[in-house]
Amino acid sequence: MVFFKIILLHFAVAVIKDRKEVENTTSTTTTSTATTTTTTTTTTTATPVSLDSLFSALDVPKKKFSSFLDRSTRVSAAISLENYSHWTIHNLGHFRVSGRLTSDSGNLNPGSASFISAKKKWGLYGAQIQLKYFFDPCEATSNDVDLTVCSKNDLSYLDIMFDLPYNFNFYSNVLATMLCKKTGEKNLCPRDVDSLATGPGYMLYHNHNRLSRKIFKKKKEAFLNEDDHLILRASMTPEHNSIIKIQIFPKKYHALDTKIIRKISSEDYFEFLESLKQVDGPEETTQKPKRTTRATMSQSEMPRSRLGK
């Protein structure tokens, strides 16, 4: 009997040792599992240049742009003229068929914005006004002049015409721009840019390869016009109280105003210009407004003293 108890005791001790060995092996396998560390790499993409960021570098009037829109009248417009180039855009005055400018832009200085307004209280034709400017690509500026893009007696003309009708049942807002130049005796502008032959009536009714025009019926859409030196971006809202924006960009990076050059690199600027072309698309020059009122046409051919300057 004693012998049998001794055998049982040895057997129990052996079982306990086996269990401890099994527990040790399982614990070592669990603790010896390799811990993998995952490293997450964050890639930062450069934020694209926007119109707002470039506009923030311009010299702007102290008076807020929103205050230039007169909503108390039937027809009005607030116009923002933004010059991002290092050229001075000289003011030649304006022609008006109807309506009036309540403020004048003067010359558009390099790297600056000018705000003007127009309105018409009552009448059949709303407000129809043409703004006229010119600039000299060889004009001395703070940046070096690129002689490959300018020559002596090379003047470029910039015309802006907007038509704000009184009655939207028959007509819609129209905005037109024209960029052309005179090089010596060679005139690439339609007729004479300083005469009434290229006044508001011409920009409203006629087509020319230097003229871009768009009708704004339901939504605000920008369109482009360009020549050898500038890219002109124009937009307009389709309301009676309309907001018009004209943005003047040079094609060459060195022709930017110094304040803009500090804001953007040459690579980013050319990408920005390409993005404008992709978003805004080609200009519309074939679409004509359906207006054939004789009074409007005859008024656009009045002597300059009658039209005002």
Secondary structure, DSSP 8 states (H G I E B T S, - for coil): -HHHHHHHHHHHHHHHHHHHHHHHHHHHHHHT------------------HHHHHTTSB--SS-GGGG--TTSSEEEEEEEEE-BSS-BEEEEEEEEESEESS----B-TTEEEEEEEEESS-SS-EEEEEEEEE-TT---SS---TTS--TTEEEEEEEEEEE-S-TTT--EEEEEEEEEEETTEE-SSS-TTSGGGSHHHHHH---TTEEEEEESSS---EEEE-SSEEEEEEE-SSSEEEEEEEEEESSGGGB-HHHHTT--HHHHHHHHHHHHHHH-S---S-------HHHHHHHTS-HHHH--
